[in-house]
Amino acid sequence: MISKLAQIAAISVLLCGTAAIAHEEATGVVKERMDLMDTQKDAMKILGGMAKGEVPFDAAKAAAAAHEIETTAAKVPDLFPEGTGGHPSEAKPEVWTQWDKFTDDAEALTKAATALKVALEGDASEWKAKFKGVVDACKTCHKTFRAEKKD
Ligand code: HEC
């Protein structure tokens, strides 16, 4: 019985990954920024599904997702006050030692999301290229500043 439970626990750890566990332990501003990142991840899922053709393209829904990313990205720097690194956060110390690059990366995401929104509101033929720009903006920041790089 115990080993069965242990097995189930092990499997759910595999499925959820370490980000979800860290997230459960987080409080205050760390939890707030994890929630914000998860909101962005959800918006990206909507856009990604459409980009891959898994769900039908819906310009209004896609624009709403782009808007969500644009507005949340602008809040990122405020959610990383000094001294909030370390467990359970996955933010690397570089956030604070390279603060200018960090805020530039956040601004790059805002701009990429704005470009996507504009494309979606006008002639949507360019939207996938702009979506790729948003994906790259997430990745660029995570590469330097996030310990876990799964998302
Ligand atoms: C300016 C830098 C930056 C940008 C841009 C950025 N992230 Fe993050 N992201 C981080 C950092 C740093 C963490 C780790 C936060 C922590 O654990 O304290 C993180 C964590 C996450 C997490 C894990 C949250 C959790 O529950 O632990 C997800 C999911 C995520 N980001 C998704 C995204 C997506 C999707 C985008 C693009 C739309 C994005 N991020 C853009 C810096 C960034």
Backbone and ligand atoms as CSV (ligand in chain L), in Angstrom:
chain,resi,resn,atom,element,x,y,z
A,1,MET,N,N,0.840,-1.213,0.000
A,1,MET,CA,C,0.000,0.000,0.000
A,1,MET,C,C,0.867,1.251,0.000
A,2,ILE,N,N,1.848,1.256,0.940
A,2,ILE,CA,C,2.723,2.425,1.011
A,2,ILE,C,C,3.507,2.600,-0.290
A,3,SER,N,N,3.996,1.462,-0.806
A,3,SER,CA,C,4.799,1.580,-2.025
A,3,SER,C,C,3.934,2.069,-3.187
A,4,LYS,N,N,2.679,1.666,-3.170
A,4,LYS,CA,C,1.765,2.133,-4.227
A,4,LYS,C,C,1.609,3.666,-4.132
A,5,LEU,N,N,1.407,4.134,-2.915
A,5,LEU,CA,C,1.283,5.585,-2.711
A,5,LEU,C,C,2.547,6.303,-3.163
A,6,ALA,N,N,3.693,5.706,-2.780
A,6,ALA,CA,C,4.973,6.304,-3.150
A,6,ALA,C,C,5.095,6.380,-4.666
A,7,GLN,N,N,4.618,5.322,-5.314
A,7,GLN,CA,C,4.663,5.294,-6.781
A,7,GLN,C,C,3.820,6.411,-7.369
A,8,ILE,N,N,2.627,6.547,-6.830
A,8,ILE,CA,C,1.726,7.594,-7.333
A,8,ILE,C,C,2.358,8.964,-7.122
A,9,ALA,N,N,2.944,9.148,-5.936
A,9,ALA,CA,C,3.592,10.429,-5.648
A,9,ALA,C,C,4.716,10.687,-6.647
A,10,ALA,N,N,5.508,9.657,-6.901
A,10,ALA,CA,C,6.630,9.811,-7.831
A,10,ALA,C,C,6.133,10.185,-9.219
A,11,ILE,N,N,5.048,9.538,-9.635
A,11,ILE,CA,C,4.515,9.826,-10.965
A,11,ILE,C,C,4.000,11.262,-11.024
A,12,SER,N,N,3.286,11.693,-9.974
A,12,SER,CA,C,2.751,13.051,-10.048
A,12,SER,C,C,3.872,14.087,-10.017
A,13,VAL,N,N,4.978,13.770,-9.349
A,13,VAL,CA,C,6.128,14.679,-9.384
A,13,VAL,C,C,6.635,14.801,-10.818
A,14,LEU,N,N,6.719,13.646,-11.480
A,14,LEU,CA,C,7.186,13.667,-12.869
A,14,LEU,C,C,6.269,14.500,-13.745
A,15,LEU,N,N,4.979,14.333,-13.520
A,15,LEU,CA,C,4.014,15.025,-14.366
A,15,LEU,C,C,3.996,16.525,-14.110
A,16,CYS,N,N,4.085,16.909,-12.849
A,16,CYS,CA,C,3.947,18.328,-12.527
A,16,CYS,C,C,5.254,19.087,-12.718
A,17,GLY,N,N,6.371,18.405,-12.535
A,17,GLY,CA,C,7.646,19.088,-12.680
A,17,GLY,C,C,7.944,19.923,-11.459
A,18,THR,N,N,9.161,20.409,-11.413
A,18,THR,CA,C,9.588,21.117,-10.214
A,18,THR,C,C,8.957,22.496,-10.088
A,19,ALA,N,N,8.603,23.123,-11.207
A,19,ALA,CA,C,8.012,24.467,-11.146
A,19,ALA,C,C,6.735,24.444,-10.315
A,20,ALA,N,N,5.918,23.412,-10.518
A,20,ALA,CA,C,4.647,23.342,-9.803
A,20,ALA,C,C,4.889,23.176,-8.303
A,21,ILE,N,N,5.911,22.412,-7.942
A,21,ILE,CA,C,6.212,22.203,-6.526
A,21,ILE,C,C,6.709,23.502,-5.897
A,22,ALA,N,N,7.635,24.160,-6.582
A,22,ALA,CA,C,8.142,25.443,-6.097
A,22,ALA,C,C,6.980,26.410,-5.932
A,23,HIS,N,N,6.094,26.381,-6.894
A,23,HIS,CA,C,4.942,27.279,-6.887
A,23,HIS,C,C,4.087,27.094,-5.633
A,24,GLU,N,N,3.872,25.825,-5.255
A,24,GLU,CA,C,3.045,25.544,-4.076
A,24,GLU,C,C,3.633,26.127,-2.803
A,25,GLU,N,N,4.945,26.176,-2.729
A,25,GLU,CA,C,5.604,26.665,-1.517
A,25,GLU,C,C,5.729,28.180,-1.487
A,26,ALA,N,N,5.524,28.817,-2.616
A,26,ALA,CA,C,5.777,30.260,-2.702
A,26,ALA,C,C,4.685,31.081,-2.025
A,27,THR,N,N,5.103,32.234,-1.501
A,27,THR,CA,C,4.143,33.167,-0.893
A,27,THR,C,C,4.479,34.582,-1.360
A,28,GLY,N,N,3.600,35.519,-1.061
A,28,GLY,CA,C,3.858,36.941,-1.308
A,28,GLY,C,C,4.183,37.257,-2.756
A,29,VAL,N,N,5.180,38.121,-2.945
A,29,VAL,CA,C,5.499,38.620,-4.280
A,29,VAL,C,C,6.035,37.504,-5.181
A,30,VAL,N,N,6.663,36.488,-4.569
A,30,VAL,CA,C,7.187,35.371,-5.375
A,30,VAL,C,C,6.014,34.590,-5.978
A,31,LYS,N,N,4.989,34.348,-5.145
A,31,LYS,CA,C,3.806,33.657,-5.649
A,31,LYS,C,C,3.119,34.519,-6.710
A,32,GLU,N,N,3.065,35.805,-6.434
A,32,GLU,CA,C,2.413,36.730,-7.373
A,32,GLU,C,C,3.065,36.659,-8.763
A,33,ARG,N,N,4.415,36.645,-8.772
A,33,ARG,CA,C,5.059,36.619,-10.096
A,33,ARG,C,C,4.940,35.257,-10.758
A,34,MET,N,N,4.897,34.187,-9.943
A,34,MET,CA,C,4.684,32.854,-10.532
A,34,MET,C,C,3.282,32.779,-11.148
A,35,ASP,N,N,2.304,33.344,-10.427
A,35,ASP,CA,C,0.929,33.363,-10.963
A,35,ASP,C,C,0.883,34.145,-12.274
A,36,LEU,N,N,1.587,35.266,-12.287
A,36,LEU,CA,C,1.613,36.092,-13.499
A,36,LEU,C,C,2.228,35.307,-14.665
A,37,MET,N,N,3.332,34.615,-14.394
A,37,MET,CA,C,3.981,33.828,-15.448
A,37,MET,C,C,3.053,32.710,-15.930
A,38,ASP,N,N,2.289,32.131,-14.992
A,38,ASP,CA,C,1.356,31.072,-15.390
A,38,ASP,C,C,0.231,31.627,-16.266
A,39,THR,N,N,-0.195,32.856,-15.968
A,39,THR,CA,C,-1.199,33.512,-16.815
A,39,THR,C,C,-0.644,33.665,-18.227
A,40,GLN,N,N,0.637,34.033,-18.300
A,40,GLN,CA,C,1.271,34.191,-19.611
A,40,GLN,C,C,1.368,32.852,-20.326
A,41,LYS,N,N,1.674,31.821,-19.549
A,41,LYS,CA,C,1.782,30.488,-20.141
A,41,LYS,C,C,0.428,30.062,-20.737
A,42,ASP,N,N,-0.660,30.353,-19.997
A,42,ASP,CA,C,-2.004,30.009,-20.495
A,42,ASP,C,C,-2.316,30.761,-21.785
A,43,ALA,N,N,-1.968,32.041,-21.808
A,43,ALA,CA,C,-2.204,32.847,-23.018
A,43,ALA,C,C,-1.400,32.281,-24.185
A,44,MET,N,N,-0.178,31.833,-23.881
A,44,MET,CA,C,0.677,31.265,-24.931
A,44,MET,C,C,0.119,29.936,-25.446
A,45,LYS,N,N,-0.536,29.208,-24.549
A,45,LYS,CA,C,-1.137,27.937,-24.970
A,45,LYS,C,C,-2.249,28.178,-25.978
A,46,ILE,N,N,-3.057,29.205,-25.712
A,46,ILE,CA,C,-4.151,29.553,-26.632
A,46,ILE,C,C,-3.561,29.885,-28.002
A,47,LEU,N,N,-2.549,30.748,-27.990
A,47,LEU,CA,C,-1.922,31.175,-29.247
A,47,LEU,C,C,-1.205,30.004,-29.940
A,48,GLY,N,N,-0.520,29.201,-29.136
A,48,GLY,CA,C,0.234,28.071,-29.687
A,48,GLY,C,C,-0.691,27.051,-30.345
A,49,GLY,N,N,-1.828,26.804,-29.717
A,49,GLY,CA,C,-2.811,25.872,-30.286
A,49,GLY,C,C,-3.279,26.337,-31.660
A,50,MET,N,N,-3.503,27.633,-31.769
A,50,MET,CA,C,-3.944,28.187,-33.060
A,50,MET,C,C,-2.807,28.164,-34.080
A,51,ALA,N,N,-1.594,28.467,-33.608
A,51,ALA,CA,C,-0.440,28.489,-34.522
A,51,ALA,C,C,-0.204,27.106,-35.122
A,52,LYS,N,N,-0.420,26.076,-34.293
A,52,LYS,CA,C,-0.195,24.709,-34.768
A,52,LYS,C,C,-1.399,24.145,-35.518
A,53,GLY,N,N,-2.503,24.897,-35.501
A,53,GLY,CA,C,-3.698,24.422,-36.187
A,53,GLY,C,C,-4.496,23.403,-35.386
A,54,GLU,N,N,-4.190,23.290,-34.079
A,54,GLU,CA,C,-4.938,22.342,-33.238
A,54,GLU,C,C,-6.337,22.864,-32.926
A,55,VAL,N,N,-6.452,24.181,-32.860
A,55,VAL,CA,C,-7.772,24.816,-32.692
A,55,VAL,C,C,-7.915,25.854,-33.806
A,56,PRO,N,N,-9.163,26.108,-34.219
A,56,PRO,CA,C,-9.352,27.062,-35.315
A,56,PRO,C,C,-8.860,28.459,-34.942
A,57,PHE,N,N,-8.290,29.150,-35.889
A,57,PHE,CA,C,-7.805,30.505,-35.651
A,57,PHE,C,C,-8.990,31.429,-35.350
A,58,ASP,N,N,-8.854,32.184,-34.274
A,58,ASP,CA,C,-9.884,33.139,-33.868
A,58,ASP,C,C,-9.151,34.433,-33.519
A,59,ALA,N,N,-9.214,35.403,-34.402
A,59,ALA,CA,C,-8.429,36.633,-34.256
A,59,ALA,C,C,-8.736,37.365,-32.947
A,60,ALA,N,N,-10.011,37.385,-32.555
A,60,ALA,CA,C,-10.386,38.113,-31.340
A,60,ALA,C,C,-9.790,37.442,-30.101
A,61,LYS,N,N,-9.882,36.111,-30.047
A,61,LYS,CA,C,-9.321,35.376,-28.900
A,61,LYS,C,C,-7.800,35.519,-28.858
A,62,ALA,N,N,-7.202,35.453,-30.039
A,62,ALA,CA,C,-5.740,35.577,-30.112
A,62,ALA,C,C,-5.312,36.972,-29.667
A,63,ALA,N,N,-6.056,37.986,-30.092
A,63,ALA,CA,C,-5.712,39.363,-29.706
A,63,ALA,C,C,-5.878,39.554,-28.202
A,64,ALA,N,N,-6.897,38.923,-27.614
A,64,ALA,CA,C,-7.101,39.019,-26.162
A,64,ALA,C,C,-5.918,38.383,-25.431
A,65,ALA,N,N,-5.434,37.252,-25.948
A,65,ALA,CA,C,-4.278,36.579,-25.335
A,65,ALA,C,C,-3.035,37.463,-25.457
A,66,ALA,N,N,-2.851,38.069,-26.620
A,66,ALA,CA,C,-1.698,38.960,-26.824
A,66,ALA,C,C,-1.778,40.154,-25.878
A,67,HIS,N,N,-2.983,40.663,-25.693
A,67,HIS,CA,C,-3.190,41.800,-24.787
A,67,HIS,C,C,-2.839,41.414,-23.350
A,68,GLU,N,N,-3.237,40.217,-22.967
A,68,GLU,CA,C,-2.935,39.702,-21.628
A,68,GLU,C,C,-1.410,39.670,-21.404
A,69,ILE,N,N,-0.690,39.176,-22.391
A,69,ILE,CA,C,0.770,39.094,-22.271
A,69,ILE,C,C,1.372,40.498,-22.210
A,70,GLU,N,N,0.862,41.374,-23.047
A,70,GLU,CA,C,1.362,42.753,-23.090
A,70,GLU,C,C,1.202,43.435,-21.722
A,71,THR,N,N,0.034,43.339,-21.124
A,71,THR,CA,C,-0.201,44.040,-19.859
A,71,THR,C,C,0.533,43.386,-18.687
A,72,THR,N,N,0.604,42.053,-18.688
A,72,THR,CA,C,1.305,41.399,-17.579
A,72,THR,C,C,2.820,41.616,-17.684
A,73,ALA,N,N,3.354,41.634,-18.904
A,73,ALA,CA,C,4.805,41.826,-19.080
A,73,ALA,C,C,5.253,43.153,-18.472
A,74,ALA,N,N,4.412,44.147,-18.590
A,74,ALA,CA,C,4.759,45.468,-18.066
A,74,ALA,C,C,4.887,45.465,-16.542
A,75,LYS,N,N,4.279,44.472,-15.898
A,75,LYS,CA,C,4.320,44.412,-14.420
A,75,LYS,C,C,5.526,43.638,-13.898
A,76,VAL,N,N,6.228,42.941,-14.798
A,76,VAL,CA,C,7.295,42.028,-14.363
A,76,VAL,C,C,8.359,42.689,-13.470
A,77,PRO,N,N,8.982,43.805,-13.886
A,77,PRO,CA,C,10.052,44.362,-13.037
A,77,PRO,C,C,9.611,44.643,-11.598
A,78,ASP,N,N,8.394,45.123,-11.408
A,78,ASP,CA,C,7.914,45.434,-10.048
A,78,ASP,C,C,7.752,44.205,-9.169
A,79,LEU,N,N,7.662,43.042,-9.789
A,79,LEU,CA,C,7.443,41.821,-9.008
A,79,LEU,C,C,8.749,41.119,-8.628
A,80,PHE,N,N,9.870,41.769,-8.933
A,80,PHE,CA,C,11.169,41.197,-8.574
A,80,PHE,C,C,11.967,42.155,-7.689
A,81,PRO,N,N,11.428,42.491,-6.499
A,81,PRO,CA,C,12.213,43.343,-5.602
A,81,PRO,C,C,13.476,42.616,-5.132
A,82,GLU,N,N,14.514,43.372,-4.815
A,82,GLU,CA,C,15.779,42.784,-4.319
A,82,GLU,C,C,15.520,41.898,-3.117
A,83,GLY,N,N,16.283,40.845,-3.024
A,83,GLY,CA,C,16.187,39.982,-1.839
A,83,GLY,C,C,15.075,38.951,-1.910
A,84,THR,N,N,14.467,38.766,-3.090
A,84,THR,CA,C,13.386,37.784,-3.190
A,84,THR,C,C,13.805,36.568,-4.027
A,85,GLY,N,N,15.127,36.376,-4.167
A,85,GLY,CA,C,15.613,35.169,-4.848
A,85,GLY,C,C,15.714,34.025,-3.852
A,86,GLY,N,N,16.275,32.922,-4.279
A,86,GLY,CA,C,16.437,31.771,-3.378
A,86,GLY,C,C,15.168,30.960,-3.281
A,87,HIS,N,N,15.283,29.771,-2.699
A,87,HIS,CA,C,14.152,28.852,-2.583
A,87,HIS,C,C,12.919,29.521,-1.983
A,88,PRO,N,N,11.702,29.293,-2.487
A,88,PRO,CA,C,11.335,28.406,-3.596
A,88,PRO,C,C,11.386,29.083,-4.976
A,89,SER,N,N,11.906,30.286,-5.041
A,89,SER,CA,C,11.958,30.983,-6.335
A,89,SER,C,C,12.943,30.304,-7.272
A,90,GLU,N,N,12.628,30.355,-8.554
A,90,GLU,CA,C,13.542,29.839,-9.579
A,90,GLU,C,C,14.262,30.980,-10.284
A,91,ALA,N,N,14.130,32.179,-9.734
A,91,ALA,CA,C,14.832,33.325,-10.329
A,91,ALA,C,C,16.315,33.212,-9.991
A,92,LYS,N,N,17.174,33.408,-10.984
A,92,LYS,CA,C,18.616,33.336,-10.726
A,92,LYS,C,C,19.103,34.661,-10.138
A,93,PRO,N,N,20.220,34.636,-9.418
A,93,PRO,CA,C,20.768,35.883,-8.840
A,93,PRO,C,C,21.037,36.946,-9.909
A,94,GLU,N,N,21.250,36.490,-11.161
A,94,GLU,CA,C,21.506,37.419,-12.273
A,94,GLU,C,C,20.392,38.456,-12.443
A,95,VAL,N,N,19.174,38.125,-11.993
A,95,VAL,CA,C,18.077,39.106,-12.108
A,95,VAL,C,C,18.529,40.425,-11.496
A,96,TRP,N,N,19.190,40.317,-10.349
A,96,TRP,CA,C,19.567,41.534,-9.617
A,96,TRP,C,C,20.964,42.025,-9.973
A,97,THR,N,N,21.852,41.101,-10.404
A,97,THR,CA,C,23.191,41.561,-10.788
A,97,THR,C,C,23.181,42.126,-12.211
A,98,GLN,N,N,22.193,41.719,-13.014
A,98,GLN,CA,C,22.080,42.261,-14.393
A,98,GLN,C,C,20.707,42.889,-14.566
A,99,TRP,N,N,20.346,43.738,-13.634
A,99,TRP,CA,C,18.994,44.305,-13.589
A,99,TRP,C,C,18.605,45.010,-14.894
A,100,ASP,N,N,19.547,45.740,-15.509
A,100,ASP,CA,C,19.211,46.462,-16.747
A,100,ASP,C,C,18.830,45.502,-17.871
A,101,LYS,N,N,19.560,44.395,-17.968
A,101,LYS,CA,C,19.218,43.410,-19.002
A,101,LYS,C,C,17.862,42.781,-18.692
A,102,PHE,N,N,17.632,42.538,-17.403
A,102,PHE,CA,C,16.361,41.926,-17.005
A,102,PHE,C,C,15.175,42.819,-17.404
A,103,THR,N,N,15.283,44.112,-17.098
A,103,THR,CA,C,14.173,45.019,-17.447
A,103,THR,C,C,14.079,45.189,-18.972
A,104,ASP,N,N,15.223,45.155,-19.657
A,104,ASP,CA,C,15.194,45.207,-21.135
A,104,ASP,C,C,14.461,43.985,-21.701
A,105,ASP,N,N,14.729,42.827,-21.115
A,105,ASP,CA,C,14.072,41.603,-21.585
A,105,ASP,C,C,12.563,41.660,-21.338
A,106,ALA,N,N,12.175,42.254,-20.210
A,106,ALA,CA,C,10.746,42.403,-19.909
A,106,ALA,C,C,10.103,43.361,-20.919
A,107,GLU,N,N,10.831,44.438,-21.220
A,107,GLU,CA,C,10.308,45.414,-22.179
A,107,GLU,C,C,10.228,44.802,-23.586
A,108,ALA,N,N,11.197,43.956,-23.903
A,108,ALA,CA,C,11.180,43.284,-25.215
A,108,ALA,C,C,9.926,42.416,-25.344
A,109,LEU,N,N,9.522,41.799,-24.241
A,109,LEU,CA,C,8.304,40.977,-24.278
A,109,LEU,C,C,7.078,41.869,-24.496
A,110,THR,N,N,7.018,42.987,-23.780
A,110,THR,CA,C,5.889,43.910,-23.963
A,110,THR,C,C,5.796,44.316,-25.434
A,111,LYS,N,N,6.943,44.681,-26.007
A,111,LYS,CA,C,6.953,45.137,-27.405
A,111,LYS,C,C,6.545,44.017,-28.365
A,112,ALA,N,N,7.046,42.808,-28.110
A,112,ALA,CA,C,6.707,41.673,-28.984
A,112,ALA,C,C,5.201,41.388,-28.912
A,113,ALA,N,N,4.631,41.503,-27.696
A,113,ALA,CA,C,3.197,41.245,-27.534
A,113,ALA,C,C,2.377,42.344,-28.213
A,114,THR,N,N,2.852,43.581,-28.126
A,114,THR,CA,C,2.161,44.692,-28.811
A,114,THR,C,C,2.177,44.447,-30.321
A,115,ALA,N,N,3.337,44.050,-30.854
A,115,ALA,CA,C,3.458,43.795,-32.295
A,115,ALA,C,C,2.493,42.686,-32.729
A,116,LEU,N,N,2.368,41.672,-31.879
A,116,LEU,CA,C,1.444,40.573,-32.187
A,116,LEU,C,C,0.006,41.075,-32.195
A,117,LYS,N,N,-0.325,41.870,-31.206
A,117,LYS,CA,C,-1.689,42.404,-31.099
A,117,LYS,C,C,-2.040,43.242,-32.327
A,118,VAL,N,N,-1.108,44.102,-32.724
A,118,VAL,CA,C,-1.327,44.959,-33.893
A,118,VAL,C,C,-1.553,44.087,-35.139
A,119,ALA,N,N,-0.716,43.048,-35.280
A,119,ALA,CA,C,-0.859,42.155,-36.439
A,119,ALA,C,C,-2.230,41.479,-36.436
A,120,LEU,N,N,-2.677,41.084,-35.252
A,120,LEU,CA,C,-3.954,40.370,-35.154
A,120,LEU,C,C,-5.143,41.285,-35.407
A,121,GLU,N,N,-4.969,42.550,-35.050
A,121,GLU,CA,C,-6.084,43.491,-35.232
A,121,GLU,C,C,-6.176,43.965,-36.677
A,122,GLY,N,N,-5.059,43.864,-37.417
A,122,GLY,CA,C,-5.077,44.291,-38.813
A,122,GLY,C,C,-5.138,43.080,-39.735
A,123,ASP,N,N,-4.238,43.051,-40.687
A,123,ASP,CA,C,-4.130,41.920,-41.602
A,123,ASP,C,C,-3.385,40.808,-40.861
A,124,ALA,N,N,-4.094,39.739,-40.549
A,124,ALA,CA,C,-3.539,38.710,-39.659
A,124,ALA,C,C,-2.502,37.787,-40.322
A,125,SER,N,N,-2.132,38.029,-41.567
A,125,SER,CA,C,-1.232,37.111,-42.259
A,125,SER,C,C,0.153,37.014,-41.595
A,126,GLU,N,N,0.513,38.055,-40.881
A,126,GLU,CA,C,1.839,38.113,-40.254
A,126,GLU,C,C,1.851,37.538,-38.842
A,127,TRP,N,N,0.688,37.108,-38.379
A,127,TRP,CA,C,0.599,36.857,-36.941
A,127,TRP,C,C,1.512,35.759,-36.416
A,128,LYS,N,N,1.729,34.736,-37.217
A,128,LYS,CA,C,2.566,33.634,-36.719
A,128,LYS,C,C,4.019,34.077,-36.512
A,129,ALA,N,N,4.494,34.936,-37.397
A,129,ALA,CA,C,5.859,35.461,-37.240
A,129,ALA,C,C,5.956,36.298,-35.962
A,130,LYS,N,N,4.913,37.069,-35.710
A,130,LYS,CA,C,4.919,37.903,-34.489
A,130,LYS,C,C,4.777,37.038,-33.238
A,131,PHE,N,N,4.022,35.966,-33.362
A,131,PHE,CA,C,3.883,35.032,-32.240
A,131,PHE,C,C,5.247,34.424,-31.905
A,132,LYS,N,N,5.984,34.086,-32.939
A,132,LYS,CA,C,7.333,33.544,-32.749
A,132,LYS,C,C,8.200,34.557,-31.987
A,133,GLY,N,N,8.004,35.829,-32.290
A,133,GLY,CA,C,8.736,36.881,-31.580
A,133,GLY,C,C,8.444,36.863,-30.082
A,134,VAL,N,N,7.192,36.588,-29.733
A,134,VAL,CA,C,6.809,36.514,-28.313
A,134,VAL,C,C,7.456,35.282,-27.669
A,135,VAL,N,N,7.389,34.148,-28.353
A,135,VAL,CA,C,8.017,32.918,-27.839
A,135,VAL,C,C,9.497,33.191,-27.548
A,136,ASP,N,N,10.164,33.840,-28.502
A,136,ASP,CA,C,11.588,34.135,-28.335
A,136,ASP,C,C,11.839,35.067,-27.149
A,137,ALA,N,N,10.928,36.012,-26.936
A,137,ALA,CA,C,11.098,36.949,-25.807
A,137,ALA,C,C,11.004,36.214,-24.467
A,138,CYS,N,N,10.095,35.250,-24.365
A,138,CYS,CA,C,10.001,34.441,-23.132
A,138,CYS,C,C,11.328,33.695,-22.940
A,139,LYS,N,N,11.770,33.049,-24.037
A,139,LYS,CA,C,12.958,32.196,-23.955
A,139,LYS,C,C,14.213,32.991,-23.619
A,140,THR,N,N,14.343,34.159,-24.233
A,140,THR,CA,C,15.538,34.977,-24.008
A,140,THR,C,C,15.692,35.285,-22.523
A,141,CYS,N,N,14.615,35.701,-21.896
A,141,CYS,CA,C,14.712,36.052,-20.479
A,141,CYS,C,C,14.954,34.806,-19.630
A,142,HIS,N,N,14.226,33.741,-19.912
A,142,HIS,CA,C,14.393,32.515,-19.108
A,142,HIS,C,C,15.820,31.984,-19.178
A,143,LYS,N,N,16.424,32.112,-20.354
A,143,LYS,CA,C,17.764,31.586,-20.564
A,143,LYS,C,C,18.759,32.176,-19.555
A,144,THR,N,N,18.671,33.457,-19.326
A,144,THR,CA,C,19.603,34.111,-18.403
A,144,THR,C,C,19.113,34.098,-16.962
A,145,PHE,N,N,17.802,34.207,-16.787
A,145,PHE,CA,C,17.302,34.573,-15.456
A,145,PHE,C,C,16.476,33.520,-14.725
A,146,ARG,N,N,16.171,32.416,-15.381
A,146,ARG,CA,C,15.348,31.416,-14.715
A,146,ARG,C,C,16.099,30.100,-14.628
A,147,ALA,N,N,16.099,29.508,-13.413
A,147,ALA,CA,C,16.827,28.261,-13.207
A,147,ALA,C,C,16.198,27.107,-13.977
A,148,GLU,N,N,14.870,27.031,-13.989
A,148,GLU,CA,C,14.170,25.985,-14.718
A,148,GLU,C,C,13.811,26.514,-16.091
A,149,LYS,N,N,14.136,25.765,-17.136
A,149,LYS,CA,C,13.881,26.303,-18.475
A,149,LYS,C,C,12.885,25.465,-19.266
A,150,LYS,N,N,11.917,24.893,-18.564
A,150,LYS,CA,C,11.029,23.984,-19.271
A,150,LYS,C,C,9.906,24.678,-20.039
A,151,ASP,N,N,9.535,25.907,-19.608
A,151,ASP,CA,C,8.391,26.544,-20.258
A,151,ASP,C,C,8.800,27.453,-21.385
L,1,HEC,C1,C,11.990,39.521,-18.069
L,1,HEC,C2,C,12.161,38.128,-17.854
L,1,HEC,C3,C,11.070,37.138,-18.173
L,1,HEC,C4,C,10.229,37.120,-19.259
L,1,HEC,C5,C,10.192,38.085,-20.433
L,1,HEC,C6,C,9.375,35.961,-19.095
L,1,HEC,N1,N,9.691,35.302,-17.945
L,1,HEC,FE1,FE,8.779,33.626,-17.229
L,1,HEC,N2,N,9.982,33.662,-15.591
L,1,HEC,C7,C,10.999,34.557,-15.369
L,1,HEC,C8,C,11.640,34.280,-14.086
L,1,HEC,C9,C,12.815,35.033,-13.492
L,1,HEC,C10,C,10.953,33.174,-13.551
L,1,HEC,C11,C,11.183,32.515,-12.174
L,1,HEC,C12,C,10.324,33.260,-11.150
L,1,HEC,C13,C,10.472,32.723,-9.759
L,1,HEC,O1,O,10.453,31.477,-9.583
L,1,HEC,O2,O,10.597,33.541,-8.839
L,1,HEC,C14,C,9.916,32.807,-14.525
L,1,HEC,C15,C,9.019,31.758,-14.356
L,1,HEC,C16,C,8.082,31.363,-15.295
L,1,HEC,C17,C,7.166,30.251,-15.126
L,1,HEC,C18,C,7.058,29.327,-13.892
L,1,HEC,C19,C,6.040,29.917,-12.924
L,1,HEC,C20,C,5.845,29.067,-11.679
L,1,HEC,O3,O,4.700,28.702,-11.396
L,1,HEC,O4,O,6.843,28.764,-10.999
L,1,HEC,C21,C,6.412,30.188,-16.266
L,1,HEC,C22,C,5.290,29.195,-16.581
L,1,HEC,C23,C,6.851,31.260,-17.143
L,1,HEC,N3,N,7.866,31.954,-16.524
L,1,HEC,C24,C,6.300,31.517,-18.387
L,1,HEC,C25,C,6.653,32.617,-19.184
L,1,HEC,C26,C,6.086,32.894,-20.490
L,1,HEC,C27,C,5.043,32.035,-21.197
L,1,HEC,C28,C,6.665,34.033,-20.937
L,1,HEC,C29,C,6.421,34.773,-22.223
L,1,HEC,C30,C,5.061,35.101,-22.560
L,1,HEC,C31,C,7.608,34.469,-19.905
L,1,HEC,N4,N,7.572,33.583,-18.864
L,1,HEC,C32,C,8.390,35.599,-19.999
L,1,HEC,C33,C,11.371,35.593,-16.183
L,1,HEC,C34,C,10.739,35.970,-17.358
